[in-house]
Amino acid sequence: MEEKNTRRTVIHEELNEKQQKMYDEWLSHIKAIYGEYGHFTWKITPNGIASEVILYSHKTGTELDLTDVDSW
């Protein structure tokens, strides 16, 4: 019989200052053009060293790559 997993999965990603600045700028442009932010999909891909972070805006159909390779 298979054991039931009793742990809860926690996903935590915190933007560094460089990433936060890029994110805030991108959001301000979206708000200025469209008048609202819309919905976003966050894609976090761990690669063993750090994580790739890509944000997709459903409102604009664009992506923002927040991956900070310099911090690896």
Secondary structure, 3 states (H helix, E strand, C coil): CCCCCCCCCCCCCCCCHHHHHHHHHHHHHHHHHHCCCCCEEEEEEECCCCEEEEEEECCCCEEEECCCHHHC
